[in-house]
Amino acid sequence: QSALTQPPSASGTPGQRVSISCSGSGSNIGSNYVYWYQQLAGTAPRLLIYRSDQRPSGIPGRFSGSKSGTSASLAISGLRSEDEADYYCAAWDNSLNGLVFGGGTKLTVL
Amino acid sequence: QVQLVQSGAEVKKPGASVRVSCKAYGYTFTDYFIHWVRQAPGQGLEWMGCVNPNTGAAHYARKFQGGVTMTRDTSIATAYMELRKLRADDTAVYYCARVFGPVGEIDLWGQGTLVSVPS
């Protein structure tokens, strides 16, 4: 049972906008930044969003993050086939005194 | 090139220990904490703990306290993760990763090391 809750799957067609949710609690998302990672099949994760809504250099503007209260979301606009991957949210948890991840969302581009 | 390079795949018997290494290239090793994250086959990411490269102090997730040791050797810019009393459900890919400071985003990951513990 993950500390952060994500839908197990999401899907969209090329060009569409999709959103992936991440629900937590006051000890993690409610108190700390949210991070989002993309994991392509067979590879290590890659940072997509940090400090809840910031993009590292090299990450396309199609990816955006937001946070409100104890929930966060990742939005991908102009969906492309190469976006097909697993997406994980993460946040530091003050009660557990560690980093917690969501269970991951498998995004399929139809 | 800025990267973390991990040691190769391991196959261990139940009850044995494994040590995975993680060598840093292209940046000042002591500027970033090294964290360890594992991923069982077909499963999600699980944070195990981290080590302060300056002091060597380590902090572990509650689940792994008493069963894991994280260390570093600054002279060769390498971090280590030793997991003891291996069980079949420890079969996973183990990643090292860096974070600027004790709390923050993981901005660089190693390539992963598969540890297999056949039952």
HADDOCK unambig.tbl for C-alpha pairs under 7 A between the chains (distance, minus, plus):
assign (segid A and resid 35 and name CA) (segid B and resid 105 and name CA) 6.54 0.50 0.50
assign (segid A and resid 44 and name CA) (segid B and resid 109 and name CA) 6.59 0.50 0.50
assign (segid A and resid 44 and name CA) (segid B and resid 111 and name CA) 5.87 0.50 0.50
assign (segid A and resid 44 and name CA) (segid B and resid 112 and name CA) 6.75 0.50 0.50
assign (segid A and resid 47 and name CA) (segid B and resid 106 and name CA) 6.95 0.50 0.50
assign (segid A and resid 47 and name CA) (segid B and resid 107 and name CA) 5.88 0.50 0.50
assign (segid A and resid 50 and name CA) (segid B and resid 105 and name CA) 6.11 0.50 0.50
assign (segid A and resid 98 and name CA) (segid B and resid 61 and name CA) 6.24 0.50 0.50
assign (segid A and resid 99 and name CA) (segid B and resid 47 and name CA) 6.07 0.50 0.50
assign (segid A and resid 100 and name CA) (segid B and resid 47 and name CA) 6.64 0.50 0.50
assign (segid A and resid 101 and name CA) (segid B and resid 45 and name CA) 6.43 0.50 0.50
assign (segid A and resid 101 and name CA) (segid B and resid 46 and name CA) 6.77 0.50 0.50
assign (segid A and resid 103 and name CA) (segid B and resid 44 and name CA) 5.39 0.50 0.50
assign (segid A and resid 104 and name CA) (segid B and resid 44 and name CA) 6.04 0.50 0.50
